């Protein structure tokens, strides 16, 4: 039993070192600035996926440690505590990595929405600015009405994308981010708000026509 205890303690020390390294690495990942565009986001997602893959590779070591623990005849509370703390740490790292993956998924939705909606809004603003002068002929008025109707159609089609972008940004805000990257979240929300203001202005202008 002394032999089993010694092997167990050695395995504990090795796994504890590796898990603590993984904990430091995850801290670094979570506290990194929030990506500002889809390209840098994709890079962050790949880094996290690689991390989660390597974390899962430690599960067999944890299972082996539990098997070693079972072979110990005299199981002291200290040995049990060592095993439990490593199981808890592995679970906690998995949970935190999963939460960060959810965070990045919401961020992806918000950033994709910003990119797509920005393009549509710029196009609508450009087209609206060309309809300042009201023509005097009936034919001219009919043309303007047709163009305004087509703009209204684009707005109706795009509204769900605007709602989705706002929803993803709101959910990310509710989920929360570490204090260190709070300014990144505020910047994202400010960009979303700016786009909402431009969108509302277009809707008001179109209604006034």
N, C-alpha and C positions, 0 to 999 in steps of 0.2 A: 504493500500500500504506500510505503514511503517513496518507492520508485515512481508510482503513478502520480503521487502528489507533486514530485519534483518535475516530472514531464509536463504535468498540467500547468504548474507555475511558470515554466519556461515558455510554453505555448501562449499563456496569458500575456506575458511581457511582450512577446513578438507581435501578437495581434493588437494589443493596446497601443503599441508604437505606431502601427500601420493605421489604425482607426483615428488616432489623434492627428496624424499627418493629413488624413482625409478630411477631418473636421476643420483643420486650418485652411485647406484648399477650398472647401465649400464656403467658408467665411469670405475668402477672397473673391469667389465667384459671385456670391450674393451681394457683397458690398461694392462690386464694380459699378461704374456709372451705367445708367439705363441706356441702351442703344437708342440713337436718334433717327436711324433709318433702317429699312428692311435688310440691307446688305450686312450691316454690323450686327443686326439682330440675329440673322442666320448664323453668323460666326459664334455668337453667344449661345445659341441653341445647340450647336455642334459641340462646343466645349462642355456644356452641361450633360448632353447625351453620353459623351465619352466618360465623364465623371461617374454617371449613374451605372454605366456598364462596368467600370472598374470596381465600384462599390459592391455591386452584385457578385463580383468574382471572389469577394471575401466571405460570402455566405458559407461555402463549403468548409472554410477554415473555422468558422464559428460553430458549425455543426460538429466538426471533428473535435473541437474543444469540449463540446457538451458530451460527446461519446467518452472522451478521456475522463471527464468528471464522474461519469457513471461507474468507471472502473475503480474509483477510489473507495476503499472500504470505510475509512474514517473521514467523512465529509465535514469539515469544520465550517462554522458560519462565515469565516473570513474567505475561504475558498469559494463558497456559494456566492458571497457578495461580489467577488472578483468576476465571476461568470456573469452574474446578473447585470453588473455595470457595463460590461462589454456588449451584452445583448441589447441593453437599453440604448447605448450609444449608437450601435448599428441601425437600430430602428429609428432613432431620432434623426440621423443623417439621411436616411431614406425619406422620412417625412418632410424634412426641410428641403431636400432636393426636389421632391414632388411638388411642393408648394411653389418653389421658384420656377419650375416648369410651367405651372398654371399661370404664374405672373407673366412669364415671357409670352405665353399664348395670348393672353389678354392684350399685352403690349403690341403683339403682331397685328391683332384685329384693329387696334387704334391707329397704328402707323400706316397700315394698308388703307384704312378709311381716309386718313389725312391725305395720303398721296392721290388716291382716286378722286375724292371729292374736290380737292384743290384744282385738279384738271378741269372737272366739269364746271365748277364755279367760275374759273377764269374764262372759260368758253362762253358761259351764260352772260357774264359781265360784259364781255366784248360784243356779243350780239345785241344785248340790251342798249349799249351806248350808241349803237347805230340806228336806234328807233326814236331818236329825240324829236325829229321833225314830223309832224302829222301831215300827210299828203291831203290835198284838197279834192282830188277826184275820187269817185266812188270805187274805181278800179284799184287805185292806190291804197285806199282804206281797206279794201278787201284783202290785198296783199299783206298789209301790216297785220291785220287780224289773223291771217293764216300763219304768219311768222310768230306772232305772240302765242297763238294756240300751240304751235310746235314747241315753243319754249316752256309753256305750262305743262306739256306732256313730259318733257325732260325732267322738270322739277318733280312731277308726280312719281316718275320712275326712280329718281335719285333719292327721294325722301327716306325710303327704308335704309339706304346705305348711310345716310347722315345719322339716322336713329341708331344704327348698329355701331357706328364709330363712337357716338356719345355713350352708348351702353357699355362698350368695352372699356372706355376711359373711366367711366363711373365705377364699374366693377373693380378695376385695378386700384382706384382710389379707396374703395371700401375694403379691399383685401389688404391694402397697406404695403408700404415698402420700408426698409430700414432707414433710420433717421439720416444716415450718411447720404442716401440717394433721394431724399425728399425733394430737393431742389429740382432734380431731373423730372420727377412726377409733376411738380408744379409747372415746369416748362411745357410738358406735354399737354396739361390741362389748359394752359394759356393759348397754345397753338390751336387746340380744339375750339376754344371759345372764340378766337379770332375768326376761324372758319365759320362758326355758327352765326356770328355777327354779319359776315359777308353774305351768307345764305339768306338770313332774314331780310337783309336789305334788298336782295334780288326778289324775294317773294312779295315784299311791300311795293317795290317798283312795278312789278308785273300786275299786281292788283290795281294799282293806280292808273294803269294804261287803259 
